[in-house]
């Protein structure tokens, strides 16, 4: 058999799917395949029995089409197309099992589907009994999110159709009830999407066609929504994205704590994303109080397992690690990196990421020689990471009193910015400002600090304070360095 056929079995969609199954799901799949209600093909049952023992890795050299074929068809000559068909049948049955499992977990949906079936069979008494039960479940649900209001709306639609048929209990109030539930569902969905659009527009410079936003927002901002935590959250996120005010930020945190047990994981994660983005916005303005705010958001993402340590995009690893360092949470940062490093993705960026994180820690702890050595070992492809390395490298030269090397590195960094086409112009401008002021600081240091340079320092400090942004904390770092020069000049 050709080598590619020996590997084919382990590369099939069937094996890829089965690798994701838990141990409990594997047992249930075995029962599912053997149930005559779902499957009567004995060859598929035999294939299932032959393949499942290789769970969870499915990487044994014995797992080949030829070996599996000899188990299912022991007296027949190997037929590639025949085994391929059986594999396809088991894959189809496995996806049916997933659909069945999902439907079993979505209990309210099943109840509404049952009501439809009872209506079609004209079983009015049973319908009324089940309808009261599902309505009570939806109204008493601890989490009332978009899905809950959608189900309430679907229930009202079923009820209107049934009450018309039954000829009793129907009234025009049912139309109002259907409208009210549809309004709650629609508002929740629209506010969710508007909040995400605004978030990505403000923090990712992405344009959206936000049809009807002004009309919906005019209505929503006057509403209380205390009985709809999801709408309340999205409304507050929109307010924050529009105002950028600290009061709106604090109100969002209050809502998160108040309704912590009444919001689904997706919305909780979205609040944490908003916390992180707002903290990053304030840090760009130079407000270093938000280093702790940003770390708290990241820490909760990790603790709530919104970040999977087995698969983390490398920029996220760097963001979480450096935010912990900026909050002086060095033990937490090291523990996080230890747990996350095996799951850094893509794998070819793992060494770059670890070196950068270790280098950043050394920079924070003023071990500049070690920091420079580690930064030099990085070779990121992504321009954002390259900019970060270059920004801290020029600062390290300055911190080591290597002012000529600082000026040379500034020129190299400036040239890189000019040639980098992926970077937005406003981001380039922020770094250009930083480099211009750093070069001036280095010039003053080379010329020597005395009382005659106090005028130059005063002008420089004023220019630094007027910087439009604080890229990677550069503005605050420059202010710190000018303050040091002022002290020396005064002495």
N, C-alpha and C positions, 0 to 999 in steps of 0.2 A: 504494500500500500504506500502511495506517495506520502512524504512527510506532512504536506499541508493537510491531507485528509486525517492524519492522526491527531492533529491539533484542532481540526474543525469542530469536534464535539465540544471542546472546552471554550470555543469562541461563539457558540450559538446563542441566539436570543433566549432560548430556554435556560441555559446555564447562567447567563447574565442576570436573568430574572430570579432564579432560585437562590443565587448568592445573597440577594437582599432579604430573603425570608428569615424570620426568627425561628428558633427551635420549635416553638409552639405552632407557628404557621406551617412548618414542614409536616408536623404530625397531622394537622387538620387537612392539609393538602392531600396527604395519603388517604385519609378517610373520604375526602371529597371525590378523588379519582376512583375509589373502589365502590362508591355508592352507585347502584344501578339507575338511580333517578337522574344522575348527572352524566354517567358514562357507562356504556356497555361494550366498549372495545377492549378486549382482553389484552391485545398487544400494547395498548397505552398503559394498562395496569402493570404489565410486566416491565415496561420501560421505566415507569415510575419507581418500581421496586428495585430496579437495577441502578438507577441514577442517584436516588436520595441518600444512600449510604455514604456518598462522597461529599455530602454537605459538611461544613460550610464553604470550604475552599474550592472544591471541585478541580483540584490541580494534579490529581494522581495521573501518572503515565498510563495506568490501566484504563483510564476513562477515554476510550476511543470508540469510533463507530463500529469497528470490526469486533471488538470485545463485547460491546453491548448487543450487537446483532446476533452473536453466537449464543447469548443468553436468551434472547427473545425468540429467535428462530434457530434452534440448535441443529437441525438436520438440513438446513438450506445453505446454499452457496451465498456468499456476501453480495448483497444488492444495495448499492449506495442510495439509489432513489427510494427504495422501499423503506430503509431506516430513516431517511430524511423526512418522509411523509409521516412516520410515526412520531418523530421528534416534533414536527409541526403540530400534530394533533395534541400532544401533551402540552406544548407551549400555549395553544389556544385554550385548553382546559385550565391551565394555570392562571391565565388572565381572567377566565370566567370565575375562578375561585376568588381572585382579588376583588372583582366586581361584587360578588356575593358577600364577601367579608365586609366590604365598605357599606353595602346596603344594610347589613346586620347592625353596623355601628351607628347608622343614622336613623335612630329609632323614631323621631317625630316624622321624618319623611315617609317611613314605612306605614305609620299610622294614618297619614293623610292619603297615601295610596290605597290603604285598606278601606278608608271611608269611600273613596271613589268606587271601589269594587262592590261595597255593600249598597251604595246608591244604585249602581247598574243592576244589581240583583233585586232591588226593591225590598231590601230587608230593613224596614224603617225602625223597628224597635232596637235591633242590634246597632244600627247606625247611631241612634240617639245616645245610647249608652257609651259607645266608643268616642263619639264627638265630645261629650262632656269631659271625658277623661283626657283627651289630647289638648282640649282648650285649657283645662286646668294646668296641665304640664307646661304649656307655653307661657301662660300668664304668671306662673310661679317660678319660672326658670331663674336661677341665680344670675346667669349671664344673658342679658338681652342685647344681642348684637344684630347685625344686618341679617344673618341667617334666621334668627328668631322672628324678626318682623316679616321676613319673606314667608315663613311658614304660617304666621298668623294671617297674612293676606291670602295665601293658598287655601287655608282652612275656610276663610270667609267665602271664597269663590265656590268651594265645594258645597258649603252650607246653603248658599243662595240657590244653586242648581237643585239641591235636594229638597229644600223647603217648597220650592215651586212644584216639584213633583208630588210631594206629600200632601200639598193643599192645606197645610196647617203650619202655624208658628211663623209663617212668612210675613214680613212687614217691610215697609220702606226703610225702617231703621237698619235693616241688614245692608242696604246699599251704603248707608253712611258708615257703618262699621267696616265694610270692605274698603271704602275710600280712606278711612282713618289709618287702617293697617298698611294700605298701599303707600300712603303719604309718609309714614314713619320709615318704611322700607326704602322708598325712593330718596328721602332726605339723607338717610344714613349712607346710602351708596354714593350719592352725589357729593356730600360733604367729605367723604373719605377720598374720593378721586380728586376733588378740588384741593384738599389739603396736600395730597401727594404731588399734584401739579405745581402748586406754589413752592413746596419744599424743594423740588428738583429745579424749578426755575431760579430760585434764589441762591441755591447752593451748588447747582450743577450747570447753570447758564443754559438751560434747555427750554425751548419755546413750546408752548401748548396752546391750542385753540380752546379756550375755556368758555364754551358757549353757555349762555344763561347765568354766568357766575354772579353778575351784579344783581339780577332779579332774585336768585336763590339766597344770596348772602344778605340782601336787604330783609328778606323774610326771616332767615335763620338767626341773625344776630339779635333779633328782638325776642326770640323764643327762650324759654327756661331750660328745657331738655333735662330736668332733674330726674325724670323717669326713663330717660334714654341715655345711659352713660356713653354709648358709642358716639352719638351725635354731639354730646357735650365735649368729648375729647377732640373730635375733628373740628368743631367750632372753635375751640380754644387754640388749636394748632394753627388754624387759618388766621385768627386774631394775632397770634404771635408772629406769623410770617408777614403779616401786613404792617404791624406796628414796630417789631423788633425791640419792644420794651421789656425791661426786666420785670415789671409788674405782671405782664402777661405770661412771662416765663415762670414766675413763682406760682401763678394761679394754675398753670398746667401741672406743676409738681403737686399742688394741693389736690387737684382732681385725681391724679394718679394714686395718691395715698388713700383718698377717700373711697375710691371705687376699685381698689386693687383686686378684690375678690370677685368683682362683677364685670370684668372685661376679659375678652379672650386673649390668648398669647400673642396673636398677630398685632392687636392694638397696643398691648403692653410694650412689645418690641418697637413699635412705631413711635411711641412716646419717648423711649430711650434713644432712638435715632434722632428725634427732634432735640432732646437734651444735648446730645453730642454736637449736632450741627449748630445750635445756638451758642454753645460754649466755644466752638471753633470760631464763630463770628465775633464773639466778644474778645477772644484772644488776638484776633487779627487787629482789633482796635487798640490792643495793648493792655486790656484788663486781665492781669495775671491771676486774679481771684478765681477765674473760671478754669484754671488748671485742675483744681480739686473737683469742680462740677463735672468736667469732662471725664475724669477718672472714675467718678461715682457711676456715671452712665455706663462706661465700659465694664466696670466691675460687675454691675448688675446684669449686663448682657452675658457675661461669662458665667456668673452664678446661676442664672436662670436657664443656662444651657442653650441660649440663642446662638451662641458660637460653638460649633462642633470642633473640639480639639483634634479630631481625626481628619479635618479638612478645613483649613483656614487660608484664605488668600493672603499672600505675604504682606501687602500694604496694611491689611487689618492687624496682623501680628505686630507690625512696627508701631501702628497707631496706639494699640492697647498698651504695649510695653513702654513706649516713651511717655504716654500720659501718666502711667503709674510712677515713672521716674520723676516727672515734673511735680507730682504730688508728694514726693519723697517716700513713696511706698516701694522701696527697693526690694524688700523680701518678697512682697507680693509679685512684683515684676519678674523676678528670677524664677519663682515658682510657676508663674504663667508660661514663661518661655520654655521651661523644662517640659511642661505638659504639652505645649503646642508644637514644639519643633519637629516632631515626627510627622505631623499633619500639614506642614507648610506646603502650599501649592502656588505655582508649579514647583516640583521637586528641585529643579535646577536653580531656583532662587533661595533654597534653604540656607546654603552657606553664606550668601550675600546678606540675608536677613539676620542671621545669628551674629555675623561680624558687625553689622550696622548697630544692632541692639546693644551688643557689648561695648562698641565704640561710643555709643551715646551715653551709656552708663559711666564710662570712664571720663567723658567730657563733663558730665554733671558733677562728678567727684573730683574734677580738676586734675585728673591724671592725663595731661594733654599728650604726652609722648605715646602712651598706650592707645589713646583715642585715635591719634593720627595713624598709627600703625594698623589699627583695625579698619578704619575708614578706607585706607589705601588698598586693602584687600578686597573691597567690594567692587563689583562690576555689573551693576544693575542695567537692564535694558530700558526700563520705564524712566522717562525723563523726570518725573516728579521725584523719584528716588535719587537720581543723579544730582538734581538741584539741592536736595537736602544734604547730601554728602559734601558738595562744593561749599555750601553756606557755612557748615560747621568747620570745614577745613580752613577757610580763610580766617575764621575767628581763632582757631587754634594757633595759627602762625602769629597772630597779633598777641595772644595770651602768652606766647613763648618769647615775646620781644623780638621776633624776627620780622621787622617792619619792611625791609626790602622784599623779602619773600611774600609778605602780605600783599604789597602793592602789585607784585608780579602775578600772584594768584587771583587778585581782583581783576586784572586785565584778562586773564584766561577765562574766568567766570563770565565776565561781561561779553567776551567774544562768543562763548557758548550760548548765552541767552539770545544773541543776535541771530544765530544760525538755527536755533531750536524752533521748528515750525509748529509743533503741537501745542505749545504753551500760549495761553491767552495773553493779550497785550497788557491788561491791567496787572496780571501777575508779574510779568516782566518788569513793568514800571516800578512795582514795589521793591523788587530785588535791585534794580538799577539805583534807586534811592539809597538803599542800604550800602551798596558797593561804593557809591560816590562819597558818602559820609565816612565809611571805614578808611578809604584811601586818604581822606583829609586828616583823619585821626592819626594815621600812620605817618603822614608827612610831618605833622606837628611833633610826634614823638622823635622822629629822626632829627629834626632841627633843634630839639631840646626844649623842655618846658621851663618857663620862667614867668615873671610877672608881666612881661611885655606881650605874652601870648594870651593873656586873659580875655582880651577883646575878641580875638579869633575864636576862642573856646565858647564865649558867650553867644556869638553869632551861630556857630556850629550847633550848639545845644538847641537853640531856638529852631533851627532848620530840622534837626532830628525830631523834636517834639511835634513839628508840623507834618511829619511823614504821613502819607495817606493810609498806610497799613503797617502791620507788625509781622512780616513773614517769618515764621519759625521763631518768633520771639526776638527778631533782630533789632527792632526799634528799642525795646526795653534794655537789651544788651548794650546797645550803643549809648543809651542814656547812662547806664551804669559805668561804662568806660569813660565818658566825659566827666562824670562826677569824680572819678578817681584822678583824672588830670587836673581838675579844679583844686582838689586837695593838695596835690603835689605843687601846683603853681603857687598856691597861697603860702606854702611852706618855703 
